[in-house]
Amino acid sequence: TYRNSFCVVRSPASVNFAKRIQQGEGEGKMSEGLGFHNLPFMAHRKTVKRGFEFTIMVVGESGLGKSTLVNTLFMTDLYGERVFPSTVDRIKKTVNIDTFSVDIEEKGVKLRLTVVDTPGFADAVDNTDSWKPIINYVNEQYDNYFRDESGLNRRNLEDHRVHCCLYFISPSAHGLRPIDIKFMKELHNLVNIIPVIAKADTLTISEIKKLKQTILQEIQQNSIQVFVPDLYEDDDSGNAEIAEIRNSIPFAVIGSTTLLEVNGKKVRGRLYPWGVVEVENRRHSDFLLLRDMLIKTHMQDLKEITQDVHYENFRKKKLTETGGVSPYTRSKNITPDVPDGNAENPEELKHKIKQMEEQMRMLKAALGKDDAAAV
């Protein structure tokens, strides 16, 4: 039989041979099959050896705890000692793009984590077009990857594309502000957006529930696409956890790197006169669900959507603008055999082609006269 998708070929001789092998007939016995079931383990070894790259962008106004949450997520100090601008300086402050990278290793698996921070967003009096530097940065990373992918050395491609964007929503708002809606609508076709309610410990349980419902309604009304993990088709046991993650969007989170002692155990949390808010307690915060989705269960999904959807859309648009040819393949560096001094402009080439066509026409006419004279 033949199939177009896999081109499976089965002949009577091969079927009989396989039956004899399975029954242990002949000199060689292959009771464990051919062995291609080990392919995932081979790919796993190579991937672990090469390591992983993941880039996360954090966006939101100052004071929402973006840097604290990132440090809490990855249990590291990415930012160090930072100098925060005064209120006067922030009046006319523009949006900056700051990147921080760190190498993390866990059980032999290496991860190159890059965090892209956007200080100055939504801090000025006039926030018109404050999202444009962020969009330009995302497109620039796509363009850099496209250029490297189109070049000669493709073996060691570095991936600095933004794989997800944590967008921080103020807990004091009663929903999404106009700048929140505008930003997410401008960016949702370029990157995976994950909405986060910051400093959830300032809200009661009922207030969090009401705010989540309002945000989800406004996201749907404005046709904003946010990242929602898909359920597994062949793993019902894992779907319960994914369903809990889906139902928790937008995540109401708390960030803290301070260790406190609660009932004889060391926990990360925030101390108040009335008690302790624990970061990793699911009754207090959605932090664990967000961390599990980002790191444990859906990091690869975020990278694949970036590659297969967002980057492919950028690539198709780029190729459409250049007539289906990569603009980087036209570079002189890709055709080193042609010296710069010998390059001819299009007009000279057209003139030479016309001369050759005229010579061919005259030659054909001469050959025709010779044939007539011979007859």
Secondary structure, DSSP 8 states (H G I E B T S, - for coil): ---TTT-----HHHHHHHHHHHTT-SS---TT-SSGGGHHHHHHHHHHHH-EEEEEEEE--TTS-HHHHHHHHHTS-SS-S-----HHHHTT-----EEEEEEEEETTEEEEEEEEE-TTTTTSS--TTTTHHHHHHHHHHHHHHHHHHHSS--TT-------EEEEEE-TTSSS--HHHHHHHHHHTTTS-EEEEE--GGGS-HHHHHHHHHHHHHHHHHTT---------SS-HHHHHHHHHHHHT-SEE------EEEETTEEEEEEEETTEEEETT-TTT-SHHHHHIIIIIISHHHHHHHIIIIIIHHHHHHHHHHTTTS-GGGGSGGG-TTS-GGG---HHHHHHHHHHHHHHHHHHHHHHHHHHHHH-
